[in-house]
């Protein structure tokens, strides 16, 4: 840390391998600068997919305002795996099991269960082309005209698109999701002109009515071991297109998440979170140090 700069506490965590840094900025005016996020991600020990910055509440009835920052320094609206990490950290601190947070995606709730798993209410999905948003009007977003590869033999085509607080495109395949070069297609599709705010790109295989296999290229983060909002988007889109039911296990590279699209239209995401180590960091420069007891 630079002399004279007081570091703020952080936890390096993960949700099924989705690398998360939770920074506690309650009682402080600072925000995580984009340059700081990029610097933090540049260190091997603190590479991350998202930073979850906990700020003082802005809205009565909420515990905190959560700002979400991608590894490229851009802001995200929602992060299901990151929200589970926030709940686990706060539950360990306060002994409280249930929380209500405000994010750019709206008001979200989270609960730590007795078995250690954490359920997060991710709110309602949005299907309108302006809500997602898309750059072109589609009356039916359960399958839009978008493809990659030769016109007469596309590799991926006709994704279901939905907003789970952030934009998602889910491409359906019948074979192994690992046979697709998502590391090549992901950046192209994330930045496709169809998505004015960019998009999270997923490849999904429906194994049964209650099991989906999923890989995701995250907007602003790249390939990830798990993406909670993508799991929600896949479950909702599978149910919407009659490929599956309203409750399913979604298997990601990092493990399984349970997703339920409830009758009140809210999507609930359940899974684990894990603490790796703690430390302090400078929210302006990104300089950080690891707590000695955790070293």
Secondary structure, DSSP 4 states (H G I P E B T S, - for coil): --TT-PPEEEEEEEETTEEEEEEE-TT------HHHHHHHHTSGGG--SEEEEEE--SSTT-SEEEEEEETTS-EES--HHHHHHHHHHHHHHH---EEEEEETTEEEEEEE-TTS-EEEEEEE-B--HHHHT-SS--S-TTS-S-EEEETTEEEEE--EEEESSSEEEEEE-SS-GGGS-HHHHHHHHHT-TT-TT--EEEEEEEEETTEEEEEEEETTTEEES--HHHHHHHHHHHHHTTSS-SEEEEEETTEEEEEEE-TTSEEEEEE--EEEEEEEE-TTT--EEE-GGG-
